[in-house]
Amino acid sequence: MTMTDLQLFEKYQKQLVWFINTKIGRWFFKVDEEIKNICNVAPNALTYGKHYERQENGEWREVKTTCFRTNNKYARLLNYRLAPLHKLAYLLPSLLKPEFSPFLVPVMLTVTDFYPGATGAGDPIDSAVYRNYDNSTFSALVSGNGNSNYPSYCAALNSYSQADKFSFLMRGIFCFKTDALGGDDIESATFSLYGKAKATYLGNDSLHICQSNPASTTAIANSDYEGMASYTTSFGNVTSADFSITGYNDISLNAAGLANINTTGISKFGTKLGWDINGSFTGTFVNNSLTSFTPYWSNNEGTSNDPKLTVTHSVLVTFSPQLMMCS
């Protein structure tokens, strides 16, 4: 019998929720300190902090927060941590009775990173796309076609050795599987990147969150670079001065950013320099120099520095009071 990550997590949801709220479960899944009272565990997301708020019209809404990762962080941790027990299960089958090992049973199954019905054939990914062409004008880089992709800078501009000419411009693409929201109303959301490095040799700029629309969410292509050229609406930004290279940079999404979250599918975000968003270089030109923002990507070792999308969402609920007879 085989089972996808999503099917496995759905089948053992009750046990997983109980386990992840224990001290050892939080360590097991590397849960961030601020995440409390987890009520749902998905291969790439945690939902927590469920509570009820009364609206001005007297209706009640169920409000909760979901933190999405660009990869299947929790499925991978489950598979990796239990791998030794998986081997033991084959050595000592007589000791492993299903009723005493609710967390060992899933490990006996084939765990993959595939989602049935998702866009593409695998896990939504993140990467950088760029146009690398020496002796280009800034406008030619902005409107030109991409010719490479690799997860390095998520937004960068590099100058050439001739005055007012440039060699490359980079943009970032981040895809999140957010169908776990199930059509809920979005209250607020934060896009977070863990900073690794930055440069300001061409002047200070801002890192902007925007829309992206890669042809495939599982295999970024060079052509996805020019696909971002028309996306000039900023969903939020962080300046070079405020961009941390020792922790997460949490960027609150504005109304346009919230509208970009797909509650029944995959949410596609991008990153650009402010100069790229505005279509104009207003920095200080210096030959062979760089202004850039570098985050940790989901393909880096470990999972604690992953890009993430944290969404607070709600759904209208109806309470049905019951009359109880006491004797």
Phi and psi in degrees as GROMACS dihedral restraints (atoms count N, CA, C in turn):
[ dihedral_restraints ]
;  ai    aj    ak    al  type     phi  dphi    fc
    3     4     5     6     1  -118.7    20    10
    4     5     6     7     1   160.1    20    10
    6     7     8     9     1  -153.4    20    10
    7     8     9    10     1   135.9    20    10
    9    10    11    12     1   -74.9    20    10
   10    11    12    13     1   166.2    20    10
   12    13    14    15     1   -54.1    20    10
   13    14    15    16     1   -47.6    20    10
   15    16    17    18     1   -62.8    20    10
   16    17    18    19     1   -44.9    20    10
   18    19    20    21     1   -62.1    20    10
   19    20    21    22     1   -41.3    20    10
   21    22    23    24     1   -63.0    20    10
   22    23    24    25     1   -46.9    20    10
   24    25    26    27     1   -65.8    20    10
   25    26    27    28     1   -35.3    20    10
   27    28    29    30     1   -68.2    20    10
   28    29    30    31     1   -42.6    20    10
   30    31    32    33     1   -65.0    20    10
   31    32    33    34     1   -38.9    20    10
   33    34    35    36     1  -109.4    20    10
   34    35    36    37     1    28.8    20    10
   36    37    38    39     1   -58.9    20    10
   37    38    39    40     1   -45.3    20    10
   39    40    41    42     1   -59.3    20    10
   40    41    42    43     1   -46.9    20    10
   42    43    44    45     1   -67.1    20    10
   43    44    45    46     1   -38.9    20    10
   45    46    47    48     1   -65.8    20    10
   46    47    48    49     1   -42.0    20    10
   48    49    50    51     1   -63.4    20    10
   49    50    51    52     1   -43.9    20    10
   51    52    53    54     1   -60.2    20    10
   52    53    54    55     1   -46.2    20    10
   54    55    56    57     1   -66.7    20    10
   55    56    57    58     1   -43.2    20    10
   57    58    59    60     1   -69.9    20    10
   58    59    60    61     1   -18.7    20    10
   60    61    62    63     1   -87.5    20    10
   61    62    63    64     1    -2.2    20    10
   63    64    65    66     1   -88.0    20    10
   64    65    66    67     1   165.1    20    10
   66    67    68    69     1   -61.9    20    10
   67    68    69    70     1   -45.3    20    10
   69    70    71    72     1   -69.7    20    10
   70    71    72    73     1   -32.5    20    10
   72    73    74    75     1   -66.5    20    10
   73    74    75    76     1   -37.6    20    10
   75    76    77    78     1   -64.5    20    10
   76    77    78    79     1   -39.4    20    10
   78    79    80    81     1   -67.1    20    10
   79    80    81    82     1   -43.4    20    10
   81    82    83    84     1   -56.3    20    10
   82    83    84    85     1   -45.6    20    10
   84    85    86    87     1   -97.8    20    10
   85    86    87    88     1     6.8    20    10
   87    88    89    90     1    52.8    20    10
   88    89    90    91     1    53.1    20    10
   90    91    92    93     1   -78.4    20    10
   91    92    93    94     1   132.9    20    10
   93    94    95    96     1   -62.4    20    10
   94    95    96    97     1   149.6    20    10
   96    97    98    99     1   -54.0    20    10
   97    98    99   100     1   -41.9    20    10
   99   100   101   102     1   -75.8    20    10
  100   101   102   103     1    -9.6    20    10
  102   103   104   105     1   -87.8    20    10
  103   104   105   106     1   115.9    20    10
  105   106   107   108     1  -126.3    20    10
  106   107   108   109     1   159.0    20    10
  108   109   110   111     1    51.1    20    10
  109   110   111   112     1    60.2    20    10
  111   112   113   114     1   -72.0    20    10
  112   113   114   115     1   132.7    20    10
  114   115   116   117     1  -118.1    20    10
  115   116   117   118     1    -7.5    20    10
  117   118   119   120     1  -154.8    20    10
  118   119   120   121     1   138.0    20    10
  120   121   122   123     1  -122.2    20    10
  121   122   123   124     1   123.9    20    10
  123   124   125   126     1  -118.2    20    10
  124   125   126   127     1   165.8    20    10
  126   127   128   129     1   -55.2    20    10
  127   128   129   130     1   -31.5    20    10
  129   130   131   132     1  -126.7    20    10
  130   131   132   133     1    16.0    20    10
  132   133   134   135     1  -156.5    20    10
  133   134   135   136     1   152.5    20    10
  135   136   137   138     1  -123.9    20    10
  136   137   138   139     1   136.2    20    10
  138   139   140   141     1  -112.5    20    10
  139   140   141   142     1   135.0    20    10
  141   142   143   144     1  -152.5    20    10
  142   143   144   145     1   171.5    20    10
  144   145   146   147     1    66.2    20    10
  145   146   147   148     1    32.4    20    10
  147   148   149   150     1   -65.5    20    10
  148   149   150   151     1   130.9    20    10
  150   151   152   153     1  -154.6    20    10
  151   152   153   154     1   174.6    20    10
  153   154   155   156     1  -117.7    20    10
  154   155   156   157     1   137.3    20    10
  156   157   158   159     1  -125.3    20    10
  157   158   159   160     1   133.8    20    10
  159   160   161   162     1   -87.1    20    10
  160   161   162   163     1   130.5    20    10
  162   163   164   165     1   -85.6    20    10
  163   164   165   166     1   168.0    20    10
  165   166   167   168     1   -61.8    20    10
  166   167   168   169     1   -28.8    20    10
  168   169   170   171     1   -85.5    20    10
  169   170   171   172     1     6.3    20    10
  171   172   173   174     1    91.5    20    10
  172   173   174   175     1   -10.3    20    10
  174   175   176   177     1   -76.0    20    10
  175   176   177   178     1   155.8    20    10
  177   178   179   180     1  -108.5    20    10
  178   179   180   181     1   140.5    20    10
  180   181   182   183     1  -122.2    20    10
  181   182   183   184     1   139.1    20    10
  183   184   185   186     1   -86.6    20    10
  184   185   186   187     1   122.0    20    10
  186   187   188   189     1  -116.5    20    10
  187   188   189   190     1   134.2    20    10
  189   190   191   192     1  -152.1    20    10
  190   191   192   193     1   166.3    20    10
  192   193   194   195     1  -120.7    20    10
  193   194   195   196     1   135.8    20    10
  195   196   197   198     1  -122.0    20    10
  196   197   198   199     1   130.5    20    10
  198   199   200   201     1  -106.5    20    10
  199   200   201   202     1   114.6    20    10
  201   202   203   204     1   -98.6    20    10
  202   203   204   205     1   144.7    20    10
  204   205   206   207     1  -113.1    20    10
  205   206   207   208     1   155.5    20    10
  207   208   209   210     1   -77.2    20    10
  208   209   210   211     1   -14.3    20    10
  210   211   212   213     1  -126.9    20    10
  211   212   213   214     1   176.5    20    10
  213   214   215   216     1   -82.8    20    10
  214   215   216   217     1    65.1    20    10
  216   217   218   219     1   -54.1    20    10
  217   218   219   220     1   -49.2    20    10
  219   220   221   222     1   -76.3    20    10
  220   221   222   223     1   -31.8    20    10
  222   223   224   225     1   -67.9    20    10
  223   224   225   226     1   -41.5    20    10
  225   226   227   228     1   -66.4    20    10
  226   227   228   229     1   -40.3    20    10
  228   229   230   231     1   -63.9    20    10
  229   230   231   232     1   -41.7    20    10
  231   232   233   234     1   -60.5    20    10
  232   233   234   235     1   -46.9    20    10
  234   235   236   237     1   -66.6    20    10
  235   236   237   238     1   -42.4    20    10
  237   238   239   240     1   -68.6    20    10
  238   239   240   241     1   -45.7    20    10
  240   241   242   243     1   -67.9    20    10
  241   242   243   244     1   -33.8    20    10
  243   244   245   246     1   -94.8    20    10
  244   245   246   247     1     3.7    20    10
  246   247   248   249     1   -56.1    20    10
  247   248   249   250     1   -42.9    20    10
  249   250   251   252     1   -61.7    20    10
  250   251   252   253     1   -37.9    20    10
  252   253   254   255     1   -69.7    20    10
  253   254   255   256     1   -31.2    20    10
  255   256   257   258     1   -59.2    20    10
  256   257   258   259     1   -44.0    20    10
  258   259   260   261     1   -66.6    20    10
  259   260   261   262     1   -40.5    20    10
  261   262   263   264     1   -62.9    20    10
  262   263   264   265     1   -33.2    20    10
  264   265   266   267     1   -60.3    20    10
  265   266   267   268     1   -33.9    20    10
  267   268   269   270     1   -78.1    20    10
  268   269   270   271     1   -26.5    20    10
  270   271   272   273     1   -81.4    20    10
  271   272   273   274     1   -33.7    20    10
  273   274   275   276     1  -126.4    20    10
  274   275   276   277     1    58.1    20    10
  276   277   278   279     1   -61.0    20    10
  277   278   279   280     1   -29.9    20    10
  279   280   281   282     1   -70.1    20    10
  280   281   282   283     1   -19.1    20    10
  282   283   284   285     1   -92.1    20    10
  283   284   285   286     1   -10.5    20    10
  285   286   287   288     1  -104.2    20    10
  286   287   288   289     1    89.3    20    10
  288   289   290   291     1   -94.7    20    10
  289   290   291   292     1   131.5    20    10
  291   292   293   294     1   -51.4    20    10
  292   293   294   295     1   -37.4    20    10
  294   295   296   297     1   -69.5    20    10
  295   296   297   298     1   -16.0    20    10
  297   298   299   300     1  -107.6    20    10
  298   299   300   301     1    -1.0    20    10
  300   301   302   303     1  -137.8    20    10
  301   302   303   304     1    66.5    20    10
  303   304   305   306     1   -62.8    20    10
  304   305   306   307     1   -23.8    20    10
  306   307   308   309     1   -95.4    20    10
  307   308   309   310     1    -9.5    20    10
  309   310   311   312     1   -88.7    20    10
  310   311   312   313     1   -27.2    20    10
  312   313   314   315     1   -58.9    20    10
  313   314   315   316     1   -46.0    20    10
  315   316   317   318     1   -59.4    20    10
  316   317   318   319     1   -33.6    20    10
  318   319   320   321     1   -67.7    20    10
  319   320   321   322     1   -22.1    20    10
  321   322   323   324     1   -72.7    20    10
  322   323   324   325     1   -10.2    20    10
  324   325   326   327     1   -98.2    20    10
  325   326   327   328     1   166.1    20    10
  327   328   329   330     1   -82.7    20    10
  328   329   330   331     1   118.9    20    10
  330   331   332   333     1  -103.9    20    10
  331   332   333   334     1   126.9    20    10
  333   334   335   336     1  -127.1    20    10
  334   335   336   337     1   174.1    20    10
  336   337   338   339     1  -100.3    20    10
  337   338   339   340     1    21.7    20    10
  339   340   341   342     1   -98.0    20    10
  340   341   342   343     1   144.6    20    10
  342   343   344   345     1  -117.5    20    10
  343   344   345   346     1   123.2    20    10
  345   346   347   348     1   -64.0    20    10
  346   347   348   349     1   132.1    20    10
  348   349   350   351     1    81.0    20    10
  349   350   351   352     1    -1.8    20    10
  351   352   353   354     1   -77.7    20    10
  352   353   354   355     1   160.1    20    10
  354   355   356   357     1   -66.8    20    10
  355   356   357   358     1   129.3    20    10
  357   358   359   360     1    81.3    20    10
  358   359   360   361     1  -174.4    20    10
  360   361   362   363     1  -105.5    20    10
  361   362   363   364     1    -4.7    20    10
  363   364   365   366     1  -146.9    20    10
  364   365   366   367     1  -151.7    20    10
  366   367   368   369     1   -74.0    20    10
  367   368   369   370     1   129.0    20    10
  369   370   371   372     1   -57.2    20    10
  370   371   372   373     1   141.4    20    10
  372   373   374   375     1  -124.0    20    10
  373   374   375   376     1   178.4    20    10
  375   376   377   378     1  -131.5    20    10
  376   377   378   379     1   150.1    20    10
  378   379   380   381     1  -169.7    20    10
  379   380   381   382     1   173.6    20    10
  381   382   383   384     1  -111.4    20    10
  382   383   384   385     1   146.1    20    10
  384   385   386   387     1  -124.2    20    10
  385   386   387   388     1   147.9    20    10
  387   388   389   390     1  -156.4    20    10
  388   389   390   391     1   162.7    20    10
  390   391   392   393     1  -109.6    20    10
  391   392   393   394     1   120.0    20    10
  393   394   395   396     1  -113.9    20    10
  394   395   396   397     1   105.3    20    10
  396   397   398   399     1  -153.3    20    10
  397   398   399   400     1   106.4    20    10
  399   400   401   402     1   -61.1    20    10
  400   401   402   403     1   151.6    20    10
  402   403   404   405     1    62.1    20    10
  403   404   405   406     1    39.2    20    10
  405   406   407   408     1  -102.0    20    10
  406   407   408   409     1   150.6    20    10
  408   409   410   411     1   -76.4    20    10
  409   410   411   412     1   160.9    20    10
  411   412   413   414     1   -62.4    20    10
  412   413   414   415     1   -43.6    20    10
  414   415   416   417     1   -63.8    20    10
  415   416   417   418     1   -31.6    20    10
  417   418   419   420     1   -69.1    20    10
  418   419   420   421     1   -35.0    20    10
  420   421   422   423     1   -69.1    20    10
  421   422   423   424     1   -41.6    20    10
  423   424   425   426     1   -62.6    20    10
  424   425   426   427     1   -42.7    20    10
  426   427   428   429     1   -97.4    20    10
  427   428   429   430     1    -5.2    20    10
  429   430   431   432     1   -78.7    20    10
  430   431   432   433     1   177.7    20    10
  432   433   434   435     1   -89.8    20    10
  433   434   435   436     1   146.4    20    10
  435   436   437   438     1   -73.4    20    10
  436   437   438   439     1   150.6    20    10
  438   439   440   441     1  -135.3    20    10
  439   440   441   442     1    11.1    20    10
  441   442   443   444     1  -164.1    20    10
  442   443   444   445     1   160.3    20    10
  444   445   446   447     1  -151.7    20    10
  445   446   447   448     1   135.7    20    10
  447   448   449   450     1  -169.9    20    10
  448   449   450   451     1   138.5    20    10
  450   451   452   453     1   -76.6    20    10
  451   452   453   454     1    88.1    20    10
  453   454   455   456     1  -123.5    20    10
  454   455   456   457     1   -98.6    20    10
  456   457   458   459     1   -73.9    20    10
  457   458   459   460     1   148.0    20    10
  459   460   461   462     1   -95.6    20    10
  460   461   462   463     1   -12.6    20    10
  462   463   464   465     1  -162.8    20    10
  463   464   465   466     1   128.4    20    10
  465   466   467   468     1  -162.9    20    10
  466   467   468   469     1   152.1    20    10
  468   469   470   471     1  -137.1    20    10
  469   470   471   472     1   130.6    20    10
  471   472   473   474     1  -122.3    20    10
  472   473   474   475     1   135.0    20    10
  474   475   476   477     1   -88.1    20    10
  475   476   477   478     1   162.5    20    10
  477   478   479   480     1  -101.2    20    10
  478   479   480   481     1   179.3    20    10
  480   481   482   483     1   -81.6    20    10
  481   482   483   484     1    -5.6    20    10
  483   484   485   486     1  -106.6    20    10
  484   485   486   487     1   147.3    20    10
  486   487   488   489     1   -56.6    20    10
  487   488   489   490     1   133.2    20    10
  489   490   491   492     1    60.3    20    10
  490   491   492   493     1    24.8    20    10
  492   493   494   495     1  -120.2    20    10
  493   494   495   496     1   152.6    20    10
  495   496   497   498     1  -131.0    20    10
  496   497   498   499     1   162.5    20    10
  498   499   500   501     1  -112.2    20    10
  499   500   501   502     1   -32.8    20    10
  501   502   503   504     1  -157.3    20    10
  502   503   504   505     1   155.6    20    10
  504   505   506   507     1  -133.7    20    10
  505   506   507   508     1   133.4    20    10
  507   508   509   510     1  -121.7    20    10
  508   509   510   511     1   148.7    20    10
  510   511   512   513     1  -134.0    20    10
  511   512   513   514     1   156.1    20    10
  513   514   515   516     1  -112.1    20    10
  514   515   516   517     1   151.2    20    10
  516   517   518   519     1  -128.8    20    10
  517   518   519   520     1   130.4    20    10
  519   520   521   522     1  -134.4    20    10
  520   521   522   523     1   120.1    20    10
  522   523   524   525     1  -115.1    20    10
  523   524   525   526     1   131.2    20    10
  525   526   527   528     1  -122.9    20    10
  526   527   528   529     1   132.3    20    10
  528   529   530   531     1   -82.9    20    10
  529   530   531   532     1   102.9    20    10
  531   532   533   534     1  -114.0    20    10
  532   533   534   535     1    20.0    20    10
  534   535   536   537     1   -69.1    20    10
  535   536   537   538     1   -11.8    20    10
  537   538   539   540     1   -64.0    20    10
  538   539   540   541     1   -16.7    20    10
  540   541   542   543     1   -68.0    20    10
  541   542   543   544     1   -25.6    20    10
  543   544   545   546     1    59.6    20    10
  544   545   546   547     1    31.5    20    10
  546   547   548   549     1    84.6    20    10
  547   548   549   550     1     7.0    20    10
  549   550   551   552     1   -60.7    20    10
  550   551   552   553     1   158.4    20    10
  552   553   554   555     1   -74.7    20    10
  553   554   555   556     1   138.4    20    10
  555   556   557   558     1   -90.1    20    10
  556   557   558   559     1   122.8    20    10
  558   559   560   561     1   -90.3    20    10
  559   560   561   562     1   -45.7    20    10
  561   562   563   564     1  -163.2    20    10
  562   563   564   565     1   165.6    20    10
  564   565   566   567     1  -157.3    20    10
  565   566   567   568     1   151.9    20    10
  567   568   569   570     1  -131.2    20    10
  568   569   570   571     1   130.2    20    10
  570   571   572   573     1   -99.3    20    10
  571   572   573   574     1   126.0    20    10
  573   574   575   576     1  -126.0    20    10
  574   575   576   577     1   132.3    20    10
  576   577   578   579     1  -125.2    20    10
  577   578   579   580     1   132.5    20    10
  579   580   581   582     1   -85.7    20    10
  580   581   582   583     1   114.5    20    10
  582   583   584   585     1   -71.0    20    10
  583   584   585   586     1   141.8    20    10
  585   586   587   588     1  -117.6    20    10
  586   587   588   589     1   -38.9    20    10
  588   589   590   591     1  -162.6    20    10
  589   590   591   592     1   164.5    20    10
  591   592   593   594     1  -156.1    20    10
  592   593   594   595     1   159.4    20    10
  594   595   596   597     1  -143.6    20    10
  595   596   597   598     1   147.5    20    10
  597   598   599   600     1  -137.2    20    10
  598   599   600   601     1    34.2    20    10
  600   601   602   603     1   -70.6    20    10
  601   602   603   604     1   -19.9    20    10
  603   604   605   606     1   -99.0    20    10
  604   605   606   607     1     6.7    20    10
  606   607   608   609     1   113.7    20    10
  607   608   609   610     1   165.7    20    10
  609   610   611   612     1   -77.4    20    10
  610   611   612   613     1   139.9    20    10
  612   613   614   615     1  -141.0    20    10
  613   614   615   616     1  -177.3    20    10
  615   616   617   618     1  -118.5    20    10
  616   617   618   619     1   148.6    20    10
  618   619   620   621     1   -93.3    20    10
  619   620   621   622     1   120.7    20    10
  621   622   623   624     1  -108.3    20    10
  622   623   624   625     1   141.5    20    10
  624   625   626   627     1   -92.2    20    10
  625   626   627   628     1   135.8    20    10
  627   628   629   630     1  -146.4    20    10
  628   629   630   631     1  -171.9    20    10
  630   631   632   633     1   -86.0    20    10
  631   632   633   634     1   152.5    20    10
  633   634   635   636     1  -136.7    20    10
  634   635   636   637     1   164.9    20    10
  636   637   638   639     1  -151.8    20    10
  637   638   639   640     1    66.3    20    10
  639   640   641   642     1   -62.5    20    10
  640   641   642   643     1   149.2    20    10
  642   643   644   645     1   -60.8    20    10
  643   644   645   646     1   -33.5    20    10
  645   646   647   648     1  -136.0    20    10
  646   647   648   649     1   135.9    20    10
  648   649   650   651     1   -85.2    20    10
  649   650   651   652     1     1.7    20    10
  651   652   653   654     1  -116.5    20    10
  652   653   654   655     1    -5.2    20    10
  654   655   656   657     1  -152.9    20    10
  655   656   657   658     1    93.7    20    10
  657   658   659   660     1   -64.9    20    10
  658   659   660   661     1   136.4    20    10
  660   661   662   663     1  -115.1    20    10
  661   662   663   664     1   156.5    20    10
  663   664   665   666     1   -55.8    20    10
  664   665   666   667     1   -37.1    20    10
  666   667   668   669     1   -67.3    20    10
  667   668   669   670     1   -14.1    20    10
  669   670   671   672     1   -68.1    20    10
  670   671   672   673     1   -16.6    20    10
  672   673   674   675     1   -63.5    20    10
  673   674   675   676     1   -55.1    20    10
  675   676   677   678     1   -68.7    20    10
  676   677   678   679     1   -21.4    20    10
  678   679   680   681     1   -65.1    20    10
  679   680   681   682     1   -19.1    20    10
  681   682   683   684     1   -93.3    20    10
  682   683   684   685     1    -7.1    20    10
  684   685   686   687     1   -57.4    20    10
  685   686   687   688     1   -37.5    20    10
  687   688   689   690     1   -83.7    20    10
  688   689   690   691     1    -7.6    20    10
  690   691   692   693     1   -87.2    20    10
  691   692   693   694     1    94.0    20    10
  693   694   695   696     1  -114.1    20    10
  694   695   696   697     1     9.3    20    10
  696   697   698   699     1   -89.7    20    10
  697   698   699   700     1   122.0    20    10
  699   700   701   702     1   -85.1    20    10
  700   701   702   703     1   132.9    20    10
  702   703   704   705     1   -93.3    20    10
  703   704   705   706     1    -3.8    20    10
  705   706   707   708     1   147.7    20    10
  706   707   708   709     1   160.2    20    10
  708   709   710   711     1  -153.6    20    10
  709   710   711   712     1   165.7    20    10
  711   712   713   714     1  -135.5    20    10
  712   713   714   715     1   138.2    20    10
  714   715   716   717     1   -79.9    20    10
  715   716   717   718     1   163.5    20    10
  717   718   719   720     1   -57.5    20    10
  718   719   720   721     1   -41.9    20    10
  720   721   722   723     1   -64.1    20    10
  721   722   723   724     1   -36.0    20    10
  723   724   725   726     1   -91.0    20    10
  724   725   726   727     1    -9.4    20    10
  726   727   728   729     1   -71.3    20    10
  727   728   729   730     1   114.4    20    10
  729   730   731   732     1   -82.1    20    10
  730   731   732   733     1   140.0    20    10
  732   733   734   735     1  -110.5    20    10
  733   734   735   736     1    16.5    20    10
  735   736   737   738     1  -128.7    20    10
  736   737   738   739     1     9.8    20    10
  738   739   740   741     1  -171.1    20    10
  739   740   741   742     1  -173.2    20    10
  741   742   743   744     1   -75.0    20    10
  742   743   744   745     1   142.5    20    10
  744   745   746   747     1  -105.8    20    10
  745   746   747   748     1   106.8    20    10
  747   748   749   750     1   -94.3    20    10
  748   749   750   751     1   117.3    20    10
  750   751   752   753     1  -112.8    20    10
  751   752   753   754     1   113.1    20    10
  753   754   755   756     1   -70.4    20    10
  754   755   756   757     1   131.9    20    10
  756   757   758   759     1   -84.6    20    10
  757   758   759   760     1   138.4    20    10
  759   760   761   762     1   -80.9    20    10
  760   761   762   763     1  -174.1    20    10
  762   763   764   765     1   -58.7    20    10
  763   764   765   766     1   -39.0    20    10
  765   766   767   768     1   -65.7    20    10
  766   767   768   769     1   -37.2    20    10
  768   769   770   771     1   -66.9    20    10
  769   770   771   772     1   -40.1    20    10
  771   772   773   774     1   -64.3    20    10
  772   773   774   775     1   -37.3    20    10
  774   775   776   777     1   -68.2    20    10
  775   776   777   778     1   -19.4    20    10
  777   778   779   780     1   -81.8    20    10
  778   779   780   781     1    -8.3    20    10
  780   781   782   783     1   -80.3    20    10
  781   782   783   784     1   124.2    20    10
  783   784   785   786     1   -92.8    20    10
  784   785   786   787     1   106.7    20    10
  786   787   788   789     1   -77.6    20    10
  787   788   789   790     1    -3.8    20    10
  789   790   791   792     1  -128.7    20    10
  790   791   792   793     1    14.8    20    10
  792   793   794   795     1  -159.6    20    10
  793   794   795   796     1  -132.6    20    10
  795   796   797   798     1  -112.3    20    10
  796   797   798   799     1   129.9    20    10
  798   799   800   801     1   -94.2    20    10
  799   800   801   802     1   129.9    20    10
  801   802   803   804     1  -115.8    20    10
  802   803   804   805     1   112.4    20    10
  804   805   806   807     1  -115.6    20    10
  805   806   807   808     1   161.7    20    10
  807   808   809   810     1  -139.1    20    10
  808   809   810   811     1   170.3    20    10
  810   811   812   813     1  -132.7    20    10
  811   812   813   814     1   142.1    20    10
  813   814   815   816     1  -144.7    20    10
  814   815   816   817     1   156.6    20    10
  816   817   818   819     1   -69.1    20    10
  817   818   819   820     1   155.4    20    10
  819   820   821   822     1   -60.7    20    10
  820   821   822   823     1   -37.3    20    10
  822   823   824   825     1   -61.2    20    10
  823   824   825   826     1   -38.0    20    10
  825   826   827   828     1   -69.4    20    10
  826   827   828   829     1   -44.0    20    10
  828   829   830   831     1   -58.8    20    10
  829   830   831   832     1   -43.0    20    10
  831   832   833   834     1   -88.4    20    10
  832   833   834   835     1   -10.1    20    10
  834   835   836   837     1    70.8    20    10
  835   836   837   838     1    25.2    20    10
  837   838   839   840     1  -151.2    20    10
  838   839   840   841     1   130.3    20    10
  840   841   842   843     1   -87.0    20    10
  841   842   843   844     1   118.2    20    10
  843   844   845   846     1  -120.1    20    10
  844   845   846   847     1    17.4    20    10
  846   847   848   849     1   -84.1    20    10
  847   848   849   850     1  -163.0    20    10
  849   850   851   852     1  -109.0    20    10
  850   851   852   853     1   116.6    20    10
  852   853   854   855     1   -71.6    20    10
  853   854   855   856     1   129.9    20    10
  855   856   857   858     1  -137.1    20    10
  856   857   858   859     1   132.9    20    10
  858   859   860   861     1   -57.8    20    10
  859   860   861   862     1   139.2    20    10
  861   862   863   864     1    50.3    20    10
  862   863   864   865     1    50.4    20    10
  864   865   866   867     1  -128.0    20    10
  865   866   867   868     1   165.7    20    10
  867   868   869   870     1  -135.9    20    10
  868   869   870   871     1   138.7    20    10
  870   871   872   873     1  -121.5    20    10
  871   872   873   874     1   127.2    20    10
  873   874   875   876     1  -155.7    20    10
  874   875   876   877     1   162.3    20    10
  876   877   878   879     1  -128.0    20    10
  877   878   879   880     1   126.8    20    10
  879   880   881   882     1  -122.4    20    10
  880   881   882   883     1   119.2    20    10
  882   883   884   885     1  -103.6    20    10
  883   884   885   886     1   173.4    20    10
  885   886   887   888     1   -82.0    20    10
  886   887   888   889     1   137.4    20    10
  888   889   890   891     1  -101.5    20    10
  889   890   891   892     1   169.7    20    10
  891   892   893   894     1   -70.1    20    10
  892   893   894   895     1   -14.2    20    10
  894   895   896   897     1   -89.0    20    10
  895   896   897   898     1    -0.6    20    10
  897   898   899   900     1   -71.9    20    10
  898   899   900   901     1   157.3    20    10
  900   901   902   903     1   -61.7    20    10
  901   902   903   904     1   138.5    20    10
  903   904   905   906     1    82.5    20    10
  904   905   906   907     1  -179.9    20    10
  906   907   908   909     1  -131.2    20    10
  907   908   909   910     1    -5.4    20    10
  909   910   911   912     1   -74.0    20    10
  910   911   912   913     1   -12.6    20    10
  912   913   914   915     1  -112.1    20    10
  913   914   915   916     1    16.6    20    10
  915   916   917   918     1   -60.8    20    10
  916   917   918   919     1   147.9    20    10
  918   919   920   921     1   -59.9    20    10
  919   920   921   922     1   146.3    20    10
  921   922   923   924     1  -148.6    20    10
  922   923   924   925     1   153.5    20    10
  924   925   926   927     1  -122.0    20    10
  925   926   927   928     1   115.5    20    10
  927   928   929   930     1  -105.6    20    10
  928   929   930   931     1   121.3    20    10
  930   931   932   933     1  -121.2    20    10
  931   932   933   934     1   128.3    20    10
  933   934   935   936     1   -98.5    20    10
  934   935   936   937     1   123.0    20    10
  936   937   938   939     1  -138.2    20    10
  937   938   939   940     1   159.6    20    10
  939   940   941   942     1  -143.7    20    10
  940   941   942   943     1   162.3    20    10
  942   943   944   945     1  -142.4    20    10
  943   944   945   946     1   141.0    20    10
  945   946   947   948     1   -67.1    20    10
  946   947   948   949     1   131.8    20    10
  948   949   950   951     1  -123.0    20    10
  949   950   951   952     1   154.1    20    10
  951   952   953   954     1  -122.3    20    10
  952   953   954   955     1   123.4    20    10
  954   955   956   957     1   -90.3    20    10
  955   956   957   958     1   135.6    20    10
  957   958   959   960     1  -114.7    20    10
  958   959   960   961     1    95.0    20    10
  960   961   962   963     1   -62.1    20    10
  961   962   963   964     1   144.6    20    10
  963   964   965   966     1  -119.9    20    10
  964   965   966   967     1   136.8    20    10
  966   967   968   969     1   -85.8    20    10
  967   968   969   970     1   121.9    20    10
  969   970   971   972     1  -107.9    20    10
  970   971   972   973     1   131.6    20    10
  972   973   974   975     1   -92.8    20    10
  973   974   975   976     1   127.4    20    10
  975   976   977   978     1  -111.6    20    10
  976   977   978   979     1   137.7    20    10
